[in-house]
């Protein structure tokens, strides 16, 4: 059974940092690209970042470039999102998501491309 479990969310002041983690199990983690997606209160899903299976080709939403860093530890089946210089507009529930096809890393984001999602972790940026 595929499981994705996020952790690391919380309340942080503007300018602060958080590190999210997504523990994966039930599939060959090292064979799949992964993404982070967020949903702010009252809004739809928003893609934040993706990383390929090997971990050497990250991609970011423009508004988080230079502030967020995605990485993965394939030996520990864990995906990370280091978030620095956080802003109130980063407040959202953050989800990790698994692409459905092994070794696939499309350049265009489509929600149908993901087959499993975590339960989400709340990030609140407020003074």
Secondary structure, DSSP 8 states (H G I E B T S, - for coil): --EEEEE--EEE-TT--EEEEEEEESS-GGGS-EEEEEE-TTS-EEEEEEE-TTS--EEE-GGGTTTEEEEEETTTTEEEEEE-S--GGG-EEEEEEEESSTT---SS--GGGEEEE---EEEEE--
